[in-house]
Amino acid sequence: MTDDTNPWARVIYSRAFAAADPALVQIRFHAAVLNRYRERALEIKRTNTVGRLKKLGGWSLDFGIGEGDRTIHTSLGSLLQNLPKQELQHWADHVAQSDLSENFCKMGLHPGSCIEDGDLRDW
């Protein structure tokens, strides 16, 4: 555990892991994901650290706001439960990736694949 870990993130992930509930897992997005909805004049309200995107008479999505307003985040469950299916690809296009291993992601998409990734060694 590092000193810069958000204690609330630890609580959320502890609950997600204990309950085997991936719906609680938080996903970060570039804040630009909201531009599409500004252009369509949907309602976007916020405080300093939380916000809500709302289509009047329709769906809504609550989200957290990252430091410097560069990213937003919401749970996987909220995303899948509250957004119309036709909006999901837009959100997938704006995922704020952290330091992910490209080869590991490829292996997850193609189980059993063989990827040249250097010599096997102890860590």
C-alpha positions in Angstrom: 0.0 0.0 0.0 1.3 3.5 -0.9 0.9 6.6 1.2 -1.0 8.4 -1.6 -3.8 5.8 -1.8 -7.2 7.4 -1.3 -8.7 5.8 1.8 -12.2 5.9 0.3 -11.0 4.1 -2.8 -9.6 1.4 -0.5 -13.1 1.0 1.1 -14.9 0.9 -2.2 -12.5 -1.7 -3.6 -12.5 -3.7 -0.4 -16.3 -4.0 -0.6 -16.2 -4.8 -4.3 -13.7 -7.6 -3.7 -15.4 -9.0 -0.6 -18.8 -9.1 -2.3 -17.3 -10.1 -5.7 -19.2 -7.1 -7.1 -17.6 -5.5 -10.1 -20.4 -3.0 -10.2 -18.7 -1.0 -7.4 -15.4 -0.6 -9.3 -14.6 3.0 -10.3 -13.7 3.9 -13.8 -11.9 7.2 -14.7 -12.7 9.1 -17.8 -11.2 12.2 -19.4 -13.5 15.1 -18.5 -13.9 15.8 -22.2 -16.4 12.9 -22.3 -18.9 15.5 -21.1 -18.4 17.8 -24.2 -20.8 15.7 -26.2 -23.5 16.4 -23.7 -22.8 20.1 -23.4 -23.1 20.3 -27.2 -26.5 18.6 -27.0 -27.6 21.0 -24.2 -28.0 18.2 -21.6 -28.0 19.3 -18.0 -24.6 19.0 -16.3 -24.4 20.2 -12.7 -21.5 20.1 -10.2 -20.1 21.0 -6.9 -16.3 21.0 -6.2 -15.9 17.2 -6.3 -19.2 15.6 -7.6 -21.5 16.1 -10.5 -24.5 14.9 -12.4 -25.2 14.5 -16.1 -29.0 14.5 -16.8 -31.1 14.1 -19.9 -34.3 15.9 -19.0 -37.2 13.4 -18.9 -34.7 10.6 -19.3 -31.5 9.2 -17.7 -29.0 10.6 -15.3 -25.5 9.7 -14.2 -23.7 10.8 -11.0 -19.9 11.1 -11.1 -16.9 12.2 -9.1 -14.5 14.9 -10.2 -10.8 14.3 -10.2 -8.2 16.8 -9.1 -7.8 19.7 -11.5 -11.1 18.8 -13.3 -9.1 16.7 -15.8 -11.0 13.5 -15.1 -14.3 12.3 -13.8 -15.1 8.8 -12.4 -18.2 6.7 -11.7 -18.8 3.1 -10.9 -19.1 0.4 -13.5 -22.5 -0.4 -12.1 -23.8 3.2 -12.4 -22.5 3.5 -15.9 -24.1 0.2 -17.1 -27.4 0.8 -15.2 -28.0 4.5 -16.0 -26.6 5.2 -19.5 -28.4 4.1 -22.6 -26.5 1.4 -24.5 -25.9 3.7 -27.4 -23.9 6.0 -25.1 -21.5 3.3 -23.8 -19.0 3.4 -26.8 -18.6 7.1 -26.4 -17.6 6.6 -22.7 -15.3 3.7 -23.7 -13.5 6.1 -26.1 -12.8 8.5 -23.2 -11.5 6.1 -20.5 -8.6 7.8 -18.7 -6.1 4.9 -18.8 -3.6 4.7 -16.0 -0.3 2.8 -16.5 -1.7 -0.3 -18.1 0.4 -3.0 -19.7 -0.5 -3.1 -23.4 0.6 -6.7 -23.7 -1.4 -7.8 -20.7 -4.5 -6.1 -22.2 -3.9 -7.9 -25.5 -3.6 -11.2 -23.7 -6.9 -10.6 -21.9 -8.6 -10.0 -25.2 -7.0 -13.0 -26.8 -6.6 -15.7 -24.1 -4.0 -18.3 -25.0 -2.1 -15.9 -27.2 1.7 -15.9 -27.2 3.3 -12.5 -27.0 7.1 -11.9 -27.1 7.7 -9.8 -24.0 11.3 -10.4 -23.0 12.9 -13.1 -20.8 11.1 -14.7 -17.9 12.8 -13.8 -14.6 12.2 -13.4 -10.9 10.8 -10.1 -9.6 
